Amino acid sequence: MNLTISGHHLEVTPALRSYVTTKLDRIKRHFDQVVDVKVLLTVEKQTEKDLRQRAECNIHVKGTDMFAESSHADLYAAVDDLVDKLDRQVVRHKDRLQNHHHQAPKRLM
Protein backbone atom coordinates (compact mmCIF):
# COMPACT_ATOMS: atom_id res chain seq x y z
CA MET A 1 0.00 0.00 0.00
CA ASN A 2 1.47 3.32 -1.10
CA LEU A 3 0.54 6.09 1.32
CA THR A 4 1.00 9.77 0.49
CA ILE A 5 0.13 12.39 3.11
CA SER A 6 0.46 16.02 2.08
CA GLY A 7 -0.57 19.31 3.60
CA HIS A 8 -1.88 22.51 2.06
CA HIS A 9 -1.32 25.66 4.15
CA LEU A 10 -0.03 23.51 7.01
CA GLU A 11 2.98 21.41 7.91
CA VAL A 12 2.34 17.70 8.39
CA THR A 13 3.92 16.90 11.75
CA PRO A 14 5.11 13.39 12.66
CA ALA A 15 2.29 13.14 15.24
CA LEU A 16 -0.32 14.00 12.61
CA ARG A 17 1.26 11.58 10.13
CA SER A 18 1.22 8.72 12.64
CA TYR A 19 -2.40 9.51 13.59
CA VAL A 20 -3.54 9.34 9.95
CA THR A 21 -1.55 6.14 9.40
CA THR A 22 -3.06 4.35 12.41
CA LYS A 23 -6.58 5.40 11.39
CA LEU A 24 -6.07 4.17 7.81
CA ASP A 25 -4.99 0.77 9.12
CA ARG A 26 -8.68 0.20 9.87
CA ILE A 27 -9.43 0.30 6.15
CA LYS A 28 -6.69 -2.19 5.38
CA ARG A 29 -8.11 -4.48 8.08
CA HIS A 30 -11.43 -4.67 6.20
CA PHE A 31 -10.05 -4.90 2.66
CA ASP A 32 -6.46 -5.93 1.98
CA GLN A 33 -6.35 -5.12 -1.75
CA VAL A 34 -5.68 -1.40 -1.28
CA VAL A 35 -3.17 -0.24 -3.89
CA ASP A 36 -2.70 3.49 -3.35
CA VAL A 37 -3.86 6.07 -0.75
CA LYS A 38 -3.46 9.84 -1.12
CA VAL A 39 -4.44 12.08 1.81
CA LEU A 40 -4.60 15.87 1.56
CA LEU A 41 -4.93 17.90 4.75
CA THR A 42 -5.78 21.58 4.32
CA VAL A 43 -6.45 24.63 6.44
CA GLU A 44 -8.73 27.01 4.57
CA LYS A 45 -8.16 30.73 4.87
CA GLN A 46 -11.69 31.73 5.83
CA THR A 47 -12.82 34.45 8.19
CA GLU A 48 -15.26 32.06 9.84
CA LYS A 49 -13.65 29.73 12.33
CA ASP A 50 -16.02 26.77 11.93
CA LEU A 51 -15.27 23.99 9.43
CA ARG A 52 -11.86 25.42 8.53
CA GLN A 53 -9.88 22.19 8.72
CA ARG A 54 -10.45 19.81 5.82
CA ALA A 55 -9.25 16.30 5.06
CA GLU A 56 -9.58 14.64 1.64
CA CYS A 57 -8.59 11.15 0.58
CA ASN A 58 -8.36 9.25 -2.70
CA ILE A 59 -8.10 5.47 -2.43
CA HIS A 60 -7.31 3.21 -5.35
CA VAL A 61 -8.42 -0.35 -4.62
CA LYS A 62 -8.58 -3.30 -6.94
CA GLY A 63 -11.53 -2.57 -9.18
CA THR A 64 -12.33 1.08 -8.44
CA ASP A 65 -11.29 4.44 -6.99
CA MET A 66 -12.94 5.98 -3.94
CA PHE A 67 -12.99 9.57 -2.72
CA ALA A 68 -14.14 11.16 0.53
CA GLU A 69 -13.75 14.52 2.20
CA SER A 70 -14.59 15.93 5.57
CA SER A 71 -14.51 19.39 7.16
CA HIS A 72 -14.42 20.19 10.86
CA ALA A 73 -13.13 22.78 13.30
CA ASP A 74 -10.51 20.28 14.53
CA LEU A 75 -8.23 18.48 12.06
CA TYR A 76 -8.16 15.27 14.10
CA ALA A 77 -11.97 15.17 14.13
CA ALA A 78 -11.98 15.73 10.37
CA VAL A 79 -9.63 12.76 9.93
CA ASP A 80 -11.89 10.60 12.13
CA ASP A 81 -14.95 11.50 10.06
CA LEU A 82 -13.02 10.93 6.84
CA VAL A 83 -11.94 7.43 7.88
CA ASP A 84 -15.52 6.57 8.88
CA LYS A 85 -16.76 7.57 5.43
CA LEU A 86 -14.02 5.63 3.66
CA ASP A 87 -14.59 2.58 5.84
CA ARG A 88 -18.25 2.46 4.84
CA GLN A 89 -17.33 2.77 1.16
CA VAL A 90 -14.70 0.03 1.35
CA VAL A 91 -17.02 -2.38 3.20
CA ARG A 92 -19.77 -1.75 0.65
CA HIS A 93 -17.31 -2.34 -2.22
CA LYS A 94 -16.14 -5.59 -0.62
CA ASP A 95 -19.75 -6.78 -0.22
CA ARG A 96 -20.43 -6.04 -3.88
CA LEU A 97 -17.42 -8.09 -4.92
CA GLN A 98 -18.42 -11.06 -2.78
CA ASN A 99 -22.19 -11.05 -3.49
CA HIS A 100 -22.10 -11.18 -7.27
CA HIS A 101 -23.54 -14.69 -7.39
CA HIS A 102 -27.28 -15.17 -7.41
CA GLN A 103 -29.09 -18.06 -5.84
CA ALA A 104 -30.38 -20.70 -8.20
CA PRO A 105 -34.14 -20.69 -8.68
CA LYS A 106 -36.04 -23.38 -6.80
CA ARG A 107 -37.47 -26.19 -8.84
CA LEU A 108 -41.19 -26.71 -8.75
CA MET A 109 -42.34 -30.33 -8.81
N, CA, C and O atoms as CSV, one atom per row, in Angstrom:
chain,resi,resn,atom,element,x,y,z
A,1,MET,N,N,0.848,-1.171,0.000
A,1,MET,CA,C,0.000,0.000,0.000
A,1,MET,C,C,0.900,1.243,0.000
A,1,MET,O,O,1.713,1.441,0.904
A,2,ASN,N,N,0.736,2.064,-1.024
A,2,ASN,CA,C,1.465,3.321,-1.103
A,2,ASN,C,C,0.647,4.401,-0.408
A,2,ASN,O,O,-0.512,4.624,-0.757
A,3,LEU,N,N,1.235,5.063,0.562
A,3,LEU,CA,C,0.543,6.087,1.325
A,3,LEU,C,C,1.244,7.420,1.122
A,3,LEU,O,O,2.446,7.541,1.359
A,4,THR,N,N,0.477,8.434,0.678
A,4,THR,CA,C,1.001,9.770,0.486
A,4,THR,C,C,0.166,10.729,1.321
A,4,THR,O,O,-1.043,10.844,1.117
A,5,ILE,N,N,0.806,11.416,2.262
A,5,ILE,CA,C,0.126,12.390,3.106
A,5,ILE,C,C,0.755,13.746,2.818
A,5,ILE,O,O,1.959,13.930,3.000
A,6,SER,N,N,-0.058,14.688,2.372
A,6,SER,CA,C,0.457,16.019,2.081
A,6,SER,C,C,-0.421,17.063,2.737
A,6,SER,O,O,-1.588,16.813,3.041
A,7,GLY,N,N,0.150,18.233,2.950
A,7,GLY,CA,C,-0.570,19.309,3.597
A,7,GLY,C,C,-0.609,20.546,2.723
A,7,GLY,O,O,0.340,20.839,1.996
A,8,HIS,N,N,-1.707,21.263,2.800
A,8,HIS,CA,C,-1.879,22.507,2.064
A,8,HIS,C,C,-2.156,23.607,3.077
A,8,HIS,O,O,-3.167,23.565,3.777
A,9,HIS,N,N,-1.278,24.578,3.161
A,9,HIS,CA,C,-1.320,25.656,4.147
A,9,HIS,C,C,-1.071,25.151,5.567
A,9,HIS,O,O,-1.460,25.809,6.532
A,10,LEU,N,N,-0.433,23.999,5.703
A,10,LEU,CA,C,-0.027,23.510,7.015
A,10,LEU,C,C,1.115,22.529,6.852
A,10,LEU,O,O,1.292,21.931,5.790
A,11,GLU,N,N,1.887,22.370,7.911
A,11,GLU,CA,C,2.979,21.412,7.914
A,11,GLU,C,C,2.486,20.114,8.539
A,11,GLU,O,O,1.876,20.123,9.608
A,12,VAL,N,N,2.752,19.006,7.871
A,12,VAL,CA,C,2.337,17.705,8.388
A,12,VAL,C,C,3.382,17.256,9.405
A,12,VAL,O,O,4.502,16.897,9.042
A,13,THR,N,N,3.006,17.280,10.674
A,13,THR,CA,C,3.920,16.903,11.745
A,13,THR,C,C,3.992,15.386,11.857
A,13,THR,O,O,3.089,14.699,11.380
A,14,PRO,N,N,5.029,14.849,12.468
A,14,PRO,CA,C,5.107,13.395,12.659
A,14,PRO,C,C,3.935,12.838,13.474
A,14,PRO,O,O,3.492,11.716,13.226
A,15,ALA,N,N,3.428,13.611,14.444
A,15,ALA,CA,C,2.286,13.143,15.236
A,15,ALA,C,C,1.040,13.039,14.368
A,15,ALA,O,O,0.281,12.076,14.477
A,16,LEU,N,N,0.830,14.026,13.508
A,16,LEU,CA,C,-0.324,13.998,12.609
A,16,LEU,C,C,-0.191,12.880,11.588
A,16,LEU,O,O,-1.175,12.218,11.257
A,17,ARG,N,N,1.016,12.666,11.088
A,17,ARG,CA,C,1.264,11.582,10.126
A,17,ARG,C,C,0.989,10.217,10.748
A,17,ARG,O,O,0.371,9.360,10.116
A,18,SER,N,N,1.445,10.010,11.987
A,18,SER,CA,C,1.217,8.719,12.635
A,18,SER,C,C,-0.259,8.530,12.967
A,18,SER,O,O,-0.757,7.405,12.918
A,19,TYR,N,N,-0.969,9.608,13.306
A,19,TYR,CA,C,-2.404,9.510,13.593
A,19,TYR,C,C,-3.178,9.082,12.350
A,19,TYR,O,O,-4.042,8.209,12.424
A,20,VAL,N,N,-2.868,9.697,11.206
A,20,VAL,CA,C,-3.540,9.339,9.952
A,20,VAL,C,C,-3.203,7.902,9.570
A,20,VAL,O,O,-4.076,7.165,9.112
A,21,THR,N,N,-1.966,7.501,9.750
A,21,THR,CA,C,-1.547,6.145,9.403
A,21,THR,C,C,-2.262,5.099,10.244
A,21,THR,O,O,-2.713,4.084,9.712
A,22,THR,N,N,-2.374,5.328,11.551
A,22,THR,CA,C,-3.057,4.352,12.406
A,22,THR,C,C,-4.550,4.289,12.091
A,22,THR,O,O,-5.148,3.216,12.169
A,23,LYS,N,N,-5.158,5.417,11.738
A,23,LYS,CA,C,-6.576,5.401,11.385
A,23,LYS,C,C,-6.810,4.681,10.064
A,23,LYS,O,O,-7.820,3.994,9.911
A,24,LEU,N,N,-5.898,4.826,9.108
A,24,LEU,CA,C,-6.069,4.171,7.809
A,24,LEU,C,C,-5.794,2.670,7.876
A,24,LEU,O,O,-6.150,1.938,6.952
A,25,ASP,N,N,-5.171,2.205,8.948
A,25,ASP,CA,C,-4.989,0.766,9.124
A,25,ASP,C,C,-6.331,0.054,9.275
A,25,ASP,O,O,-6.445,-1.132,8.967
A,26,ARG,N,N,-7.338,0.771,9.744
A,26,ARG,CA,C,-8.680,0.199,9.873
A,26,ARG,C,C,-9.248,-0.182,8.513
A,26,ARG,O,O,-9.952,-1.185,8.395
A,27,ILE,N,N,-8.952,0.601,7.498
A,27,ILE,CA,C,-9.433,0.297,6.151
A,27,ILE,C,C,-8.721,-0.933,5.615
A,27,ILE,O,O,-9.341,-1.789,4.985
A,28,LYS,N,N,-7.436,-1.021,5.860
A,28,LYS,CA,C,-6.686,-2.189,5.385
A,28,LYS,C,C,-7.112,-3.455,6.115
A,28,LYS,O,O,-6.985,-4.554,5.574
A,29,ARG,N,N,-7.615,-3.312,7.338
A,29,ARG,CA,C,-8.105,-4.477,8.080
A,29,ARG,C,C,-9.355,-5.062,7.417
A,29,ARG,O,O,-9.552,-6.277,7.422
A,30,HIS,N,N,-10.199,-4.193,6.844
A,30,HIS,CA,C,-11.426,-4.673,6.196
A,30,HIS,C,C,-11.174,-5.183,4.782
A,30,HIS,O,O,-11.820,-6.135,4.344
A,31,PHE,N,N,-10.248,-4.564,4.069
A,31,PHE,CA,C,-10.046,-4.901,2.661
A,31,PHE,C,C,-8.556,-4.794,2.376
A,31,PHE,O,O,-7.992,-3.701,2.414
A,32,ASP,N,N,-7.913,-5.929,2.090
A,32,ASP,CA,C,-6.460,-5.934,1.984
A,32,ASP,C,C,-5.935,-5.641,0.584
A,32,ASP,O,O,-4.721,-5.656,0.383
A,33,GLN,N,N,-6.803,-5.376,-0.389
A,33,GLN,CA,C,-6.350,-5.118,-1.751
A,33,GLN,C,C,-6.299,-3.620,-2.057
A,33,GLN,O,O,-6.675,-3.191,-3.147
A,34,VAL,N,N,-5.835,-2.835,-1.095
A,34,VAL,CA,C,-5.681,-1.399,-1.282
A,34,VAL,C,C,-4.344,-1.161,-1.976
A,34,VAL,O,O,-3.302,-1.603,-1.492
A,35,VAL,N,N,-4.374,-0.459,-3.112
A,35,VAL,CA,C,-3.170,-0.239,-3.890
A,35,VAL,C,C,-2.503,1.079,-3.524
A,35,VAL,O,O,-1.302,1.115,-3.259
A,36,ASP,N,N,-3.280,2.169,-3.506
A,36,ASP,CA,C,-2.704,3.494,-3.347
A,36,ASP,C,C,-3.640,4.365,-2.512
A,36,ASP,O,O,-4.855,4.322,-2.704
A,37,VAL,N,N,-3.091,5.153,-1.590
A,37,VAL,CA,C,-3.864,6.070,-0.752
A,37,VAL,C,C,-3.188,7.436,-0.791
A,37,VAL,O,O,-1.992,7.558,-0.528
A,38,LYS,N,N,-3.975,8.463,-1.125
A,38,LYS,CA,C,-3.461,9.840,-1.123
A,38,LYS,C,C,-4.339,10.674,-0.197
A,38,LYS,O,O,-5.548,10.777,-0.405
A,39,VAL,N,N,-3.728,11.268,0.825
A,39,VAL,CA,C,-4.442,12.077,1.806
A,39,VAL,C,C,-3.959,13.516,1.675
A,39,VAL,O,O,-2.758,13.779,1.625
A,40,LEU,N,N,-4.917,14.447,1.620
A,40,LEU,CA,C,-4.601,15.869,1.557
A,40,LEU,C,C,-5.258,16.561,2.742
A,40,LEU,O,O,-6.479,16.531,2.890
A,41,LEU,N,N,-4.450,17.178,3.578
A,41,LEU,CA,C,-4.931,17.897,4.752
A,41,LEU,C,C,-4.755,19.389,4.481
A,41,LEU,O,O,-3.658,19.840,4.151
A,42,THR,N,N,-5.849,20.160,4.623
A,42,THR,CA,C,-5.778,21.584,4.323
A,42,THR,C,C,-6.362,22.414,5.459
A,42,THR,O,O,-7.225,21.959,6.210
A,43,VAL,N,N,-5.874,23.625,5.560
A,43,VAL,CA,C,-6.453,24.632,6.441
A,43,VAL,C,C,-6.899,25.754,5.516
A,43,VAL,O,O,-6.073,26.394,4.864
A,44,GLU,N,N,-8.199,25.993,5.458
A,44,GLU,CA,C,-8.730,27.007,4.567
A,44,GLU,C,C,-8.608,28.383,5.205
A,44,GLU,O,O,-8.762,28.534,6.417
A,45,LYS,N,N,-8.337,29.355,4.401
A,45,LYS,CA,C,-8.162,30.728,4.874
A,45,LYS,C,C,-9.500,31.453,4.834
A,45,LYS,O,O,-9.720,32.319,3.986
A,46,GLN,N,N,-10.378,31.103,5.739
A,46,GLN,CA,C,-11.690,31.727,5.831
A,46,GLN,C,C,-11.728,32.637,7.051
A,46,GLN,O,O,-10.948,32.480,7.991
A,47,THR,N,N,-12.653,33.595,7.015
A,47,THR,CA,C,-12.818,34.451,8.186
A,47,THR,C,C,-13.622,33.745,9.264
A,47,THR,O,O,-13.446,34.019,10.452
A,48,GLU,N,N,-14.513,32.832,8.856
A,48,GLU,CA,C,-15.264,32.055,9.837
A,48,GLU,C,C,-14.355,30.978,10.412
A,48,GLU,O,O,-13.519,30.417,9.702
A,49,LYS,N,N,-14.517,30.698,11.665
A,49,LYS,CA,C,-13.648,29.725,12.328
A,49,LYS,C,C,-14.184,28.296,12.243
A,49,LYS,O,O,-13.422,27.350,12.441
A,50,ASP,N,N,-15.473,28.115,11.956
A,50,ASP,CA,C,-16.025,26.765,11.932
A,50,ASP,C,C,-15.766,26.116,10.579
A,50,ASP,O,O,-15.806,26.777,9.541
A,51,LEU,N,N,-15.504,24.833,10.605
A,51,LEU,CA,C,-15.265,23.995,9.433
A,51,LEU,C,C,-14.089,24.505,8.593
A,51,LEU,O,O,-14.155,24.496,7.364
A,52,ARG,N,N,-13.035,24.941,9.239
A,52,ARG,CA,C,-11.855,25.421,8.532
A,52,ARG,C,C,-10.905,24.304,8.147
A,52,ARG,O,O,-10.254,24.379,7.105
A,53,GLN,N,N,-10.815,23.286,8.957
A,53,GLN,CA,C,-9.881,22.187,8.721
A,53,GLN,C,C,-10.551,21.159,7.816
A,53,GLN,O,O,-11.683,20.748,8.068
A,54,ARG,N,N,-9.849,20.744,6.764
A,54,ARG,CA,C,-10.450,19.810,5.816
A,54,ARG,C,C,-9.487,18.673,5.516
A,54,ARG,O,O,-8.281,18.882,5.388
A,55,ALA,N,N,-10.027,17.482,5.406
A,55,ALA,CA,C,-9.247,16.300,5.055
A,55,ALA,C,C,-9.908,15.639,3.845
A,55,ALA,O,O,-11.121,15.429,3.826
A,56,GLU,N,N,-9.100,15.316,2.841
A,56,GLU,CA,C,-9.575,14.639,1.640
A,56,GLU,C,C,-8.728,13.394,1.429
A,56,GLU,O,O,-7.558,13.350,1.810
A,57,CYS,N,N,-9.334,12.385,0.816
A,57,CYS,CA,C,-8.595,11.153,0.582
A,57,CYS,C,C,-9.063,10.484,-0.703
A,57,CYS,O,O,-10.262,10.350,-0.947
A,58,ASN,N,N,-8.105,10.069,-1.517
A,58,ASN,CA,C,-8.359,9.246,-2.695
A,58,ASN,C,C,-7.769,7.871,-2.419
A,58,ASN,O,O,-6.606,7.748,-2.034
A,59,ILE,N,N,-8.575,6.847,-2.618
A,59,ILE,CA,C,-8.102,5.473,-2.425
A,59,ILE,C,C,-8.293,4.721,-3.728
A,59,ILE,O,O,-9.377,4.725,-4.311
A,60,HIS,N,N,-7.227,4.077,-4.175
A,60,HIS,CA,C,-7.309,3.215,-5.350
A,60,HIS,C,C,-7.245,1.776,-4.860
A,60,HIS,O,O,-6.209,1.322,-4.374
A,61,VAL,N,N,-8.364,1.061,-4.990
A,61,VAL,CA,C,-8.417,-0.350,-4.619
A,61,VAL,C,C,-8.585,-1.157,-5.892
A,61,VAL,O,O,-8.845,-0.603,-6.960
A,62,LYS,N,N,-8.439,-2.444,-5.776
A,62,LYS,CA,C,-8.576,-3.299,-6.936
A,62,LYS,C,C,-10.022,-3.226,-7.434
A,62,LYS,O,O,-10.942,-3.707,-6.773
A,63,GLY,N,N,-10.201,-2.633,-8.581
A,63,GLY,CA,C,-11.528,-2.566,-9.176
A,63,GLY,C,C,-12.109,-1.171,-9.275
A,63,GLY,O,O,-12.930,-0.921,-10.158
A,64,THR,N,N,-11.717,-0.249,-8.402
A,64,THR,CA,C,-12.330,1.083,-8.435
A,64,THR,C,C,-11.494,2.097,-7.650
A,64,THR,O,O,-10.548,1.740,-6.948
A,65,ASP,N,N,-11.868,3.353,-7.789
A,65,ASP,CA,C,-11.292,4.439,-6.994
A,65,ASP,C,C,-12.375,4.988,-6.089
A,65,ASP,O,O,-13.548,5.021,-6.462
A,66,MET,N,N,-11.987,5.416,-4.905
A,66,MET,CA,C,-12.936,5.985,-3.941
A,66,MET,C,C,-12.410,7.325,-3.464
A,66,MET,O,O,-11.202,7.534,-3.354
A,67,PHE,N,N,-13.345,8.235,-3.181
A,67,PHE,CA,C,-12.993,9.572,-2.716
A,67,PHE,C,C,-13.909,9.954,-1.573
A,67,PHE,O,O,-15.102,9.653,-1.590
A,68,ALA,N,N,-13.340,10.621,-0.577
A,68,ALA,CA,C,-14.140,11.158,0.526
A,68,ALA,C,C,-13.463,12.413,1.036
A,68,ALA,O,O,-12.245,12.567,0.942
A,69,GLU,N,N,-14.281,13.313,1.583
A,69,GLU,CA,C,-13.752,14.522,2.195
A,69,GLU,C,C,-14.568,14.854,3.425
A,69,GLU,O,O,-15.734,14.477,3.544
A,70,SER,N,N,-13.927,15.572,4.340
A,70,SER,CA,C,-14.587,15.934,5.572
A,70,SER,C,C,-14.027,17.268,6.058
A,70,SER,O,O,-12.832,17.537,5.937
A,71,SER,N,N,-14.913,18.096,6.609
A,71,SER,CA,C,-14.505,19.385,7.164
A,71,SER,C,C,-14.954,19.470,8.618
A,71,SER,O,O,-16.040,19.012,8.973
A,72,HIS,N,N,-14.115,20.054,9.444
A,72,HIS,CA,C,-14.425,20.188,10.860
A,72,HIS,C,C,-13.580,21.314,11.439
A,72,HIS,O,O,-12.636,21.780,10.802
A,73,ALA,N,N,-13.916,21.744,12.634
A,73,ALA,CA,C,-13.126,22.781,13.302
A,73,ALA,C,C,-11.794,22.232,13.793
A,73,ALA,O,O,-10.825,22.983,13.913
A,74,ASP,N,N,-11.729,20.929,14.080
A,74,ASP,CA,C,-10.508,20.279,14.534
A,74,ASP,C,C,-10.036,19.317,13.453
A,74,ASP,O,O,-10.845,18.570,12.902
A,75,LEU,N,N,-8.751,19.321,13.140
A,75,LEU,CA,C,-8.231,18.476,12.064
A,75,LEU,C,C,-8.300,16.998,12.422
A,75,LEU,O,O,-8.552,16.164,11.552
A,76,TYR,N,N,-8.081,16.666,13.679
A,76,TYR,CA,C,-8.158,15.266,14.102
A,76,TYR,C,C,-9.590,14.744,13.989
A,76,TYR,O,O,-9.793,13.585,13.625
A,77,ALA,N,N,-10.575,15.570,14.290
A,77,ALA,CA,C,-11.974,15.166,14.130
A,77,ALA,C,C,-12.324,15.016,12.658
A,77,ALA,O,O,-13.109,14.140,12.295
A,78,ALA,N,N,-11.751,15.860,11.806
A,78,ALA,CA,C,-11.976,15.733,10.365
A,78,ALA,C,C,-11.401,14.425,9.839
A,78,ALA,O,O,-12.004,13.781,8.980
A,79,VAL,N,N,-10.235,14.030,10.351
A,79,VAL,CA,C,-9.630,12.756,9.934
A,79,VAL,C,C,-10.484,11.588,10.410
A,79,VAL,O,O,-10.665,10.622,9.669
A,80,ASP,N,N,-11.010,11.654,11.629
A,80,ASP,CA,C,-11.892,10.596,12.130
A,80,ASP,C,C,-13.127,10.433,11.252
A,80,ASP,O,O,-13.497,9.316,10.892
A,81,ASP,N,N,-13.757,11.542,10.913
A,81,ASP,CA,C,-14.953,11.503,10.062
A,81,ASP,C,C,-14.609,10.988,8.668
A,81,ASP,O,O,-15.385,10.239,8.075
A,82,LEU,N,N,-13.463,11.381,8.148
A,82,LEU,CA,C,-13.018,10.927,6.835
A,82,LEU,C,C,-12.827,9.416,6.810
A,82,LEU,O,O,-13.259,8.752,5.869
A,83,VAL,N,N,-12.191,8.877,7.825
A,83,VAL,CA,C,-11.942,7.432,7.879
A,83,VAL,C,C,-13.250,6.668,8.031
A,83,VAL,O,O,-13.392,5.584,7.466
A,84,ASP,N,N,-14.209,7.208,8.782
A,84,ASP,CA,C,-15.523,6.566,8.883
A,84,ASP,C,C,-16.202,6.483,7.527
A,84,ASP,O,O,-16.771,5.447,7.184
A,85,LYS,N,N,-16.152,7.559,6.754
A,85,LYS,CA,C,-16.759,7.566,5.428
A,85,LYS,C,C,-16.076,6.572,4.498
A,85,LYS,O,O,-16.738,5.834,3.769
A,86,LEU,N,N,-14.757,6.560,4.528
A,86,LEU,CA,C,-14.022,5.631,3.664
A,86,LEU,C,C,-14.239,4.185,4.071
A,86,LEU,O,O,-14.301,3.300,3.218
A,87,ASP,N,N,-14.355,3.944,5.353
A,87,ASP,CA,C,-14.587,2.585,5.836
A,87,ASP,C,C,-15.920,2.054,5.328
A,87,ASP,O,O,-16.013,0.899,4.911
A,88,ARG,N,N,-16.951,2.892,5.360
A,88,ARG,CA,C,-18.251,2.463,4.838
A,88,ARG,C,C,-18.178,2.174,3.337
A,88,ARG,O,O,-18.778,1.210,2.863
A,89,GLN,N,N,-17.456,2.995,2.600
A,89,GLN,CA,C,-17.328,2.774,1.161
A,89,GLN,C,C,-16.576,1.483,0.855
A,89,GLN,O,O,-16.961,0.735,-0.043
A,90,VAL,N,N,-15.510,1.224,1.596
A,90,VAL,CA,C,-14.702,0.027,1.355
A,90,VAL,C,C,-15.486,-1.233,1.705
A,90,VAL,O,O,-15.424,-2.220,0.972
A,91,VAL,N,N,-16.222,-1.213,2.812
A,91,VAL,CA,C,-17.018,-2.384,3.204
A,91,VAL,C,C,-18.116,-2.643,2.171
A,91,VAL,O,O,-18.385,-3.795,1.829
A,92,ARG,N,N,-18.745,-1.584,1.676
A,92,ARG,CA,C,-19.774,-1.751,0.649
A,92,ARG,C,C,-19.179,-2.296,-0.650
A,92,ARG,O,O,-19.803,-3.124,-1.314
A,93,HIS,N,N,-17.983,-1.840,-1.018
A,93,HIS,CA,C,-17.314,-2.345,-2.220
A,93,HIS,C,C,-16.954,-3.822,-2.056
A,93,HIS,O,O,-17.091,-4.606,-2.994
A,94,LYS,N,N,-16.500,-4.191,-0.878
A,94,LYS,CA,C,-16.141,-5.591,-0.622
A,94,LYS,C,C,-17.379,-6.486,-0.690
A,94,LYS,O,O,-17.317,-7.593,-1.226
A,95,ASP,N,N,-18.510,-6.005,-0.144
A,95,ASP,CA,C,-19.747,-6.784,-0.219
A,95,ASP,C,C,-20.206,-6.962,-1.656
A,95,ASP,O,O,-20.705,-8.027,-2.023
A,96,ARG,N,N,-20.043,-5.931,-2.470
A,96,ARG,CA,C,-20.426,-6.045,-3.879
A,96,ARG,C,C,-19.569,-7.062,-4.609
A,96,ARG,O,O,-20.065,-7.789,-5.470
A,97,LEU,N,N,-18.293,-7.119,-4.274
A,97,LEU,CA,C,-17.417,-8.094,-4.918
A,97,LEU,C,C,-17.759,-9.519,-4.509
A,97,LEU,O,O,-17.664,-10.436,-5.325
A,98,GLN,N,N,-18.153,-9.714,-3.263
A,98,GLN,CA,C,-18.424,-11.065,-2.776
A,98,GLN,C,C,-19.822,-11.541,-3.119
A,98,GLN,O,O,-20.023,-12.747,-3.263
A,99,ASN,N,N,-20.801,-10.654,-3.258
A,99,ASN,CA,C,-22.189,-11.049,-3.486
A,99,ASN,C,C,-22.599,-10.916,-4.940
A,99,ASN,O,O,-23.712,-10.473,-5.222
A,100,HIS,N,N,-21.734,-11.286,-5.869
A,100,HIS,CA,C,-22.105,-11.180,-7.268
A,100,HIS,C,C,-22.767,-12.449,-7.796
A,100,HIS,O,O,-23.196,-12.485,-8.949
A,101,HIS,N,N,-22.855,-13.467,-6.984
A,101,HIS,CA,C,-23.542,-14.695,-7.390
A,101,HIS,C,C,-24.993,-14.651,-6.912
A,101,HIS,O,O,-25.288,-14.208,-5.802
A,102,HIS,N,N,-25.871,-15.115,-7.764
A,102,HIS,CA,C,-27.283,-15.171,-7.408
A,102,HIS,C,C,-27.630,-16.600,-7.007
A,102,HIS,O,O,-26.969,-17.553,-7.419
A,103,GLN,N,N,-28.648,-16.729,-6.218
A,103,GLN,CA,C,-29.094,-18.061,-5.843
A,103,GLN,C,C,-29.829,-18.693,-7.019
A,103,GLN,O,O,-30.495,-18.009,-7.796
A,104,ALA,N,N,-29.699,-19.980,-7.129
A,104,ALA,CA,C,-30.382,-20.696,-8.201
A,104,ALA,C,C,-31.887,-20.728,-7.903
A,104,ALA,O,O,-32.288,-20.840,-6.745
A,105,PRO,N,N,-32.701,-20.631,-8.930
A,105,PRO,CA,C,-34.144,-20.688,-8.683
A,105,PRO,C,C,-34.550,-22.071,-8.191
A,105,PRO,O,O,-33.964,-23.079,-8.585
A,106,LYS,N,N,-35.547,-22.104,-7.338
A,106,LYS,CA,C,-36.036,-23.376,-6.804
A,106,LYS,C,C,-36.867,-24.100,-7.858
A,106,LYS,O,O,-37.603,-23.485,-8.631
A,107,ARG,N,N,-36.730,-25.383,-7.866
A,107,ARG,CA,C,-37.474,-26.189,-8.835
A,107,ARG,C,C,-38.859,-26.482,-8.288
A,107,ARG,O,O,-39.026,-26.798,-7.110
A,108,LEU,N,N,-39.825,-26.373,-9.144
A,108,LEU,CA,C,-41.187,-26.711,-8.751
A,108,LEU,C,C,-41.523,-28.099,-9.265
A,108,LEU,O,O,-41.353,-28.375,-10.452
A,109,MET,N,N,-41.989,-28.965,-8.406
A,109,MET,CA,C,-42.336,-30.327,-8.812
A,109,MET,C,C,-43.784,-30.563,-8.696
A,109,MET,O,O,-44.257,-31.659,-8.997
